[in-house]
Amino acid sequence: MRTNLLHEAQPYPVEQALRKVGVNLRTARLRRGITIEEAAAKIGTGPRLVTDAERGKPNIDVAVYAALLWLYDLLTPFEDLANPQKDEQGLILASRREPTRAHRARGLNNDF
C-alpha cells in the first residue's frame, strides 16, 4: 500500500500556508461566535475535522476547508485559487509557444 508522503512531511511553504489558513479559519469562527461543535454540525462533519483544519493538518480533505470557508462566507477568494488568468508564469510560458506568424494552409483551396 502506497502512503502519501505529503501527509508525513510536506514542503515548508506548504506547511506554513496550511497553518496560516487554519489560524484564519479559527479566527473567523471565533469572531462569529460559533463553537467547533456548531461549525461541524453546520457543514455535516465531526468536531475533530474542524479542529484539525484549524490546526492546518495536511491530511484534511479540501472539502472540509471549502465548507468552512463557505460557512464563514469566505468562499469567494477560494474560488479564485489557481485562476489561469492570474497565473503570470503560465501565461508567459504559453505566450512563448504561440506562433509568431500565420502559416498558409497546405493543399488546394476550393474557395473560388
N, C-alpha and C positions, 0 to 999 in steps of 0.2 A: 504494500500500500504506500502510495506517494504521500509525502507530507508537504504542506505549503510552507516553505521557508520564510515567507513574509510574516507568518504568524509568530515565528520564533525570533527573527532578527530582521527588521526592515531597515532600509537606509535611514540615516539620522534625520534628514529633512522630512521624510515621510512620518517618522515617529513624532517629530516636533509639530508638524501640521495637524496630525490626529489629536495630539494633546491639546493644541490650541482650539480646535473645533469642539472638543469635549468640554473645555473650560467655558467656551462661549455658549454651548448648549445649557450647561448648568446655570450660568448667569441669566440666560433668557428664561429658564424655568423658574428660578427664584424671583426674578423681577415680576413675573406673572402670578406669583403666589401659588404655584402648582406643586404638589408633592410628587415624589418619584412614583408612588402608587397611582396617583391620578393620571400622570403622564402615561404610564404603562397601560392603564385601562383605556385611555382615550385612543391610543394607537394600536391596541389589540395585542400587547405583548406583556412579558413579565417585568417586574421591577429590576431584576438582575440585568437585563439587557439595557435598560435605561441607565443604570449605574455604570455599566461597562462602557457605554457610549460616552458618558460624561467623563470617563477616565481616559478616553481616546484609545481604547483597546483595538488592535488591528483585526481581530477575528470577528468583529461585529459586522453583520450584513449591512450593506449600504442602504437597504430599505429601512432599517431602523433609524439611521441618520436622517434619511429623507423624510420619514414620517415625523420625527421630532421637529425638523425644520418646518414642516407643514403645520404642525400643532402650534408652533410659536409664530406662525405667519412670517417665516423667513425663507420660504422655499424659492422665491424669485431669483436670488443670486445663485442658488444651486443649479437651477435650470440653465444657467448661462455658462456652467463649467465646460471646458473644452470646446467652446464655441469656435468653429473653424474660421469665422471672420475675424476673431481676435487672436488667432494663432500666428503671430508675426513670423516666427521661424518657418512654420509650414507654408505660409504664403510666399515667403522669399524662395524657398526651395521649389515650390510649384511654378513660380514665375520663371525660374531658370530653365525649366523643362518645356515651357511654352515655345512654339515655333516663332522664329523672328520674322518669317515671311511666309506668304501663302504659296502653295505648290499647285501647279496645274494638274488636273485630273488626267490620269493616263488612260489611253484608249480613245475610241471615237466618241464624239459628242453628237447625238442625234437631234440636237436642238437647232433647227434651221427653218 
